[in-house]
Amino acid sequence: MDMMELAGYGIPAALIARWREQQGARLLPLQEQAVREYGLFDEGNLLVQAPTSSGKTFVGEMAAVREALRRRKATYLLPLKALAEEKYHEFRAKYEPYGVRVIVCTRDHRSFDGAFERGEFDIAVAVYEKLERLAVSRPERLRELSLVVADELEVLSDPERGAAVELLLTRLRGAGVRIIGLSAVLGDPSQSAAWLDARLLE
């Protein structure tokens, strides 16, 4: 699938041109499947399990950016603050020129907590536990989220953190937030997909 075909899904031509420079002229097979066959730009939940370098991260990125460009709010979740910091700087560099407001929510960046609480963002990059704490203090923010991309979802199997992540995703589902989960390895992806009420792309 040529990148230029993404214009039919509401992605601006200037942004597609930039994606072509960074990602290549064509979507990878997994990315094309997500767009054409699995409703990436539709409304339902989606769980993507695929190995590293298959292009699944860009699947979540495309969905989050499209929501932001439509003036809806998206959150991109990661398990580690170092990964969140890296993703925040990447998203700022790539998408702030298109008017997308990007913030990061980690223990080390409490200065952005107020922006999250006031809803002054388009994409919030956050660590799982940080979003859970913000959701408890300002539950109305969850209802304003259009999409949550849950990256490295294998954190669910972490004996120390899995329960908290499961609680957060349950809270998000209860608030009617769309979830796109991304994982390299899940013990039983079909069971996880059923729990999330999501289509499974492997």
Residue pairs with C-beta under 8 A, 6 or more apart in sequence:
1 26
1 27
1 31
1 32
1 35
1 36
2 25
2 26
2 27
3 16
3 19
3 20
3 23
3 24
3 25
3 26
3 27
4 13
4 16
4 20
6 16
6 19
6 35
6 62
7 13
7 16
9 35
9 41
9 66
10 41
10 66
10 69
10 70
11 62
11 65
11 66
11 69
12 69
12 98
14 98
15 65
15 69
15 98
18 94
22 94
23 58
26 32
27 35
27 55
28 54
28 55
28 58
30 48
30 50
30 54
30 55
30 56
30 59
30 201
31 55
31 58
31 59
31 62
33 201
34 40
34 46
34 48
34 59
34 201
35 41
35 62
37 201
38 46
38 199
38 201
39 46
39 199
40 46
40 59
40 62
40 63
40 180
41 63
41 66
43 178
44 178
44 197
44 198
44 199
45 178
45 179
45 180
45 181
45 196
45 197
45 198
45 199
46 179
46 180
46 181
46 198
46 199
46 201
47 153
47 180
47 181
47 183
47 186
47 189
47 192
47 193
47 196
47 198
47 199
47 200
47 201
48 56
48 59
48 60
48 180
48 181
48 182
48 183
48 201
48 202
49 183
49 184
49 185
49 186
49 189
49 200
49 201
49 202
50 56
50 184
50 201
50 202
51 184
52 184
56 182
56 184
57 151
57 182
59 180
59 182
60 76
60 149
60 151
60 180
60 182
61 76
61 91
61 149
63 74
63 147
63 149
63 180
64 74
64 76
64 123
64 147
64 149
65 74
65 95
65 100
65 123
67 73
67 74
67 146
67 147
68 74
68 95
68 100
68 101
68 122
68 123
69 98
69 100
71 122
72 122
72 146
72 147
73 119
73 121
73 122
73 123
73 124
73 144
73 145
73 146
73 147
74 122
74 123
74 124
74 145
74 146
74 147
74 148
74 149
75 123
75 124
75 125
75 126
75 131
75 145
75 147
75 148
75 149
76 87
76 91
76 123
76 124
76 125
76 126
76 148
76 149
76 151
77 126
77 127
77 128
77 131
77 148
77 149
77 150
77 151
78 84
78 87
78 125
78 126
78 127
78 128
78 151
78 152
79 127
79 128
79 151
79 152
79 155
79 158
79 161
80 127
81 106
81 107
81 108
81 127
83 152
84 104
84 105
84 106
84 125
84 126
84 127
85 104
85 106
85 108
85 109
87 104
87 125
88 102
88 103
88 104
88 125
91 100
91 102
91 123
91 125
92 102
95 102
95 123
96 102
100 122
100 123
101 120
101 121
101 122
101 123
102 121
102 122
102 123
102 124
102 125
103 112
103 115
103 116
103 120
103 121
103 123
103 124
103 125
104 112
104 124
104 125
104 126
105 112
105 113
105 116
105 124
105 125
105 126
105 127
105 130
105 131
105 134
106 126
106 127
106 130
107 127
107 130
112 121
112 124
113 134
115 121
116 124
116 134
116 138
116 141
117 134
117 137
117 138
117 141
119 141
119 144
124 131
126 134
128 150
128 155
128 161
128 164
128 165
128 168
129 161
129 164
129 168
131 168
132 164
132 167
132 168
132 171
134 141
135 141
135 142
135 168
135 171
139 175
142 171
142 172
142 175
142 177
143 175
143 176
145 172
145 175
145 177
146 177
146 178
147 177
147 178
147 179
147 180
148 172
148 177
148 178
148 179
148 180
149 180
149 182
150 165
150 169
150 179
150 180
150 181
150 182
151 182
152 182
152 183
152 184
153 165
153 181
153 182
153 183
153 186
153 192
154 183
154 184
154 185
154 186
155 161
155 162
155 165
156 162
156 165
156 166
156 186
156 192
157 186
157 187
158 165
169 179
169 196
172 179
173 179
173 196
173 197
179 196
179 198
181 192
181 196
181 198
183 189
186 192
189 200
189 202
190 200
192 198
193 199
193 200
